[in-house]
Each structure stands twice: as C-alpha cells, then as structure tokens.
Amino acid sequence: MKIPACYYMIEPSIAHVTKSDKNNIEVNDRKRILVLGGGFAGIEVLRRLENKFENDFTIDISMVSKDNFFLFTPMLPEVVSGMIETRHIVTPVRAFCKRARFYEATIRSIDFQKRQVTISNEMDIKNEPANWHDHTLDYDYLVIALGGETNFFGMKDVKKYSYTMKSLGDAIVLRNHVIDMLEQVSIEQDGDLRKSLMTFIVVGGGFAGVETVGELNALVRDAVRDFYNDIDIKDIRVVLVNATDKILPEVSSDLSKFTTQKLKESGIEIILENPVSSATASTVKLKDGISMGTRTLIWAGGVTPETIVKELQCEHDKGGRIIVDEYLVVKGFDGVYALGDCASITDKNTGRPYPPTAQNAVEQAKAVARNLISTIRGGNKVSFNYKSRGIMAQIGKRKGVGILFGMKTHGLLAWMIWRTYYLSHLPTLEKKLRVVLDWTIDLFFKPDITRLKIFTENQVNNL
Ligand SMILES: Cc1cc2nc3c(=O)[nH]c(=O)nc-3n(C[C@H](O)[C@H](O)[C@H](O)COP(=O)(O)OP(=O)(O)OC[C@H]3O[C@@H](n4cnc5c(N)ncnc54)[C@H](O)[C@@H]3O)c2cc1C
C-alpha cells in the first residue's frame, strides 16, 4: 500500500554539473529534458541525447524508471528455459548515463500544465510496511516511453491465477514454477492431479506467446528426458491457445502456417479461435466450453498502457495509447513526446498504427532524439516514416521464422539470423560475450533444473 511520507523538489541533473560549469550557467538558460521509462525507447533517446549534449552544460538530462536496469525482452523466454543466465539480458541504466541523472522510482503523475512529474521511491525497512517518498521533477521537454502492462481484458480470475511474461521477475518465477511442477509429478500418485501438473498452457499467439511456448516446451521435454525417469514424456502436454484464427499475425499466412506446423511437430498442441473465458487455480476454461486441468497458465495475451498513461489529459486511441503527430509530439502539447508501446503512431505505409515491437520503439526513439535536438538547437523537425526491414521470431530449439527484406525464411537459417540480429542489438560487449557463452554451453550440456527458492533462512523457518 502506498504511504506517502515525504515530499521533495528535486533539481534535475545539477549533481552532474561541476561547480565551475554550474556557476557559469544562468539557471534560466538551462533546459531540462526528462525521459520517462528505461526500456527500448527511453534508453535509445537517452543515448542519443547524451552523445549530442555531452559537453553542453546548458542541457540537463534526467531519466526515471521503475527498475535500475534495461531489460532485453526478446531474450526473456530463454531465461525461462535456462538457456541464458538471468543477469545476462539486463544492463544497468547507469551504464548509459554519462552525465544524465537517473532516478529509480515509480512515476505517479504527470502535469502537462505545470510541466511537472511526481515520482515515488520505496524506502524498504526490514519487516516493516513499505514507506514511500514522493518527489517532484520540473521539465522543459518531456519524453514519455512507459511501455505497457499485461492486458487481461478485465478477467480478474485470469489475472489472479496466471503467470505473466513481461518482466525479469516473471521469467524467474515461471522457470522455478515449471521445475517445481516436474518435482511434484515425481511424488504425486493421483492420476488426475498428475495430469494437471504435467499440463502447461500458454495463451497468446503474438511474439511473446509463441516464443515462450517454444522455450517452455524445450525446457520441459529436455528436463524430463534427461532427469525425470518416473515421468513418461508422452504424458507432457504443452498447449498454445489463441483467440484468433492464426498465430504471429505480423508475418504472412504461409509463414504463420509453417510456424504452426513446426510447433506441432515439436509436440505443442495449438488451439485457435477459442479465447480463454475463465480460470481457477486448477482449471482453464475456453469460450467453446472446453475445460483443461492445469497448474500452469501463462498469459501473454497482449499489452495495454498503464493507468497513468491512460488517464493523461491528452488524446488517446481506443486502446488507451497516446496519440502523437507525425513528429511524435503529443497532440496539443509542444515539447512533450510519446513513443514505443505507450504511443499510437500511424504508419503511412499501411494506414494502421505501428505494432508494439522493440524495433519500432528504437526507430521512434531515433526520430524523437533528432526532433528534440532540432527544437533546442534550431532546425527542422523530421516526420517519422519507418518501413520495417523484417520481422523474426524463434520458435524453440534451433528453429526460427521470419521475413527479411521481403524474403521469407524459416528453420535453422532463420534461427541463426535471429540470434545474430538480436545479439548485435544487446547493449554492451560484456553482455554479448556472456550470451554467446551461454548459447555455446547449452550446445554441450544438459539443461540446468535447479529450482531456486528465493527466501532467507529466517523466512523459511517462519513458513
Ligand atoms: C517476452 C517478450 C518477448 C518479446 N519479443 C520481442 C521480439 O522478439 N521482437 C520485438 O521487436 N519485440 C519483442 N517484444 C516486445 C518489446 O519488448 C516491446 O515492444 C518493447 O519493449 C517496447 O519498448 P518500450 O520502450 O516502449 O517499452 P518497454 O521496453 O516496456 O519500457 C518501458 C519502461 O518504462 C518503465 N515504466 C513503466 N511504467 C513506469 C512507471 N509508472 N514508473 C516508472 N517506470 C515505469 C518500465 O520499467 C520500462 O523500463 C517482446 C516482449 C515480451 C514481453
């Protein structure tokens, strides 16, 4: 529960300006840029602004984000399978901050009229309720890159009983849960209970759902084959449920069919045009009445903007995303930009909004940085017009699908292109090396089925 304890005003970035620089700059000459959200979009904007304004002390740059790291989501499903070690797909935000100031905090409100943002940090005191401190940040230019949260379409029971795949914490919890299910099957004798423990259901036919089901399937089948002699691999049930009639709607129909066929060949059941209607702790019910016993429902059914974004006093699309103009400026608010998953930007090539992908977020970030620099330094703003060079997904061990420069590719080649492409986009050399090492080790060794119980000894004793 939020307990506001203190209120502070913070003067952004002043700490990173040396005293002599600071004295030479009139306060009124300083321009304050505030970037909200340390994901694909926010980090790219930050990097570009820092490069441009590295030695310009009239510009203060600050970033606020909930986590103190940038998460490389395309590799999140591989954390679930254990192919990649948890910390290798995250990079501390401070590693991108040469002069910019970073605040690890939750954004509570944005006031366009006063040009202020309220943020809260949590003071964690051992064994005491959380204590929140509120602070206010002023800005001259604002960049809103707050991504989205999992969309449960109002189904409270599904929200309560499902696992999500959005954050690093989600991947860690899911991995431990899946391994726990296999340990439980080894003990339990009741037939129905064993069946439900061995049934894993993933909902969502987009990239997150398809990549997650591929990795999960590989983890469960490899683990059972290598370690669980008392489980018959034929009893494992991995199911992908999708509300519409095809998976990966972003790719062409034949590539989508190929993906469906390859997932089926690896043992995954696919249920199409049959949305989930309800869930309990041990069952999932579909619209046509089918009920499946399971202890593992993974929800990757889509994203929606956070409430704070939906409630902003500006124009939104039907899904609550902020409508921006061709320069990515929030309509009616000069100097305020929105981009990435939280913004609705019409693609002139298709007439539809750009889909929520990392690739689009990064390209939009380049445009926002360019336009901000032009606004501050003088120059013309450029309208955003990006045509995707391709789209790719990995669908389990050594298999991928994709369209690159208009050419369809699948199988091992697509998987290798996927890996090379995403590896090149990991932010630091250190993380690139660590991921390559993880992938190499995986080629030669059995999966790691260690189940981590993340409690202190004290907590375990009090259970
Ligand atoms: C499992 C998975 C796999 C994916 N695979 C692919 C893929 O293969 N290819 C692809 O192109 N896309 C993929 N995506 C989609 C991609 O991750 C998103 O489109 C991309 O992250 C959007 O970037 P963004 O900067 O808009 O939002 P995000 O990257 O989500 O960043 C939002 C940032 O804002 C912060 N934030 C949000 N609310 C607050 C708040 N109130 N206070 C403080 N901070 C806040 C968050 O902590 C986060 O740092 C995948 C997504 C998932 C979940």
The ligand as a Gaussian input file, in Angstrom:
#p B3LYP/6-31G(d) Opt

LIG

0 1
 C        8.506000     -11.951000     -23.712000
 C        8.582000     -10.862000     -24.738000
 C        9.238000     -11.090000     -25.944000
 C        9.306000     -10.085000     -26.910000
 N        9.966000     -10.352000     -28.068000
 C       10.099000      -9.371000     -28.987000
 C       10.846000      -9.616000     -30.170000
 O       11.363000     -10.714000     -30.384000
 N       10.961000      -8.587000     -31.061000
 C       10.409000      -7.348000     -30.841000
 O       10.568000      -6.438000     -31.673000
 N        9.677000      -7.100000     -29.724000
 C        9.517000      -8.073000     -28.797000
 N        8.790000      -7.825000     -27.657000
 C        8.114000      -6.515000     -27.500000
 C        9.079000      -5.450000     -26.970000
 O        9.606000      -5.871000     -25.737000
 C        8.339000      -4.128000     -26.761000
 O        7.674000      -3.737000     -27.929000
 C        9.345000      -3.042000     -26.351000
 O        9.912000      -3.368000     -25.101000
 C        8.674000      -1.658000     -26.268000
 O        9.610000      -0.725000     -25.828000
 P        9.163000       0.490000     -24.885000
 O       10.400000       1.278000     -24.585000
 O        8.003000       1.192000     -25.478000
 O        8.614000      -0.198000     -23.566000
 P        9.401000      -1.074000     -22.509000
 O       10.602000      -1.694000     -23.105000
 O        8.372000      -1.939000     -21.882000
 O        9.912000       0.002000     -21.447000
 C        9.051000       0.709000     -20.590000
 C        9.879000       1.194000     -19.423000
 O        9.079000       2.059000     -18.607000
 C        9.203000       1.694000     -17.246000
 N        7.959000       2.068000     -16.575000
 C        6.700000       1.730000     -16.930000
 N        5.811000       2.292000     -16.105000
 C        6.510000       3.009000     -15.192000
 C        6.165000       3.811000     -14.074000
 N        4.893000       4.031000     -13.712000
 N        7.163000       4.372000     -13.366000
 C        8.465000       4.181000     -13.711000
 N        8.850000       3.443000     -14.767000
 C        7.887000       2.865000     -15.495000
 C        9.428000       0.190000     -17.270000
 O       10.028000      -0.253000     -16.079000
 C       10.340000       0.065000     -18.505000
 O       11.670000       0.280000     -18.156000
 C        8.708000      -8.821000     -26.668000
 C        8.055000      -8.584000     -25.454000
 C        7.997000      -9.588000     -24.499000
 C        7.302000      -9.298000     -23.188000

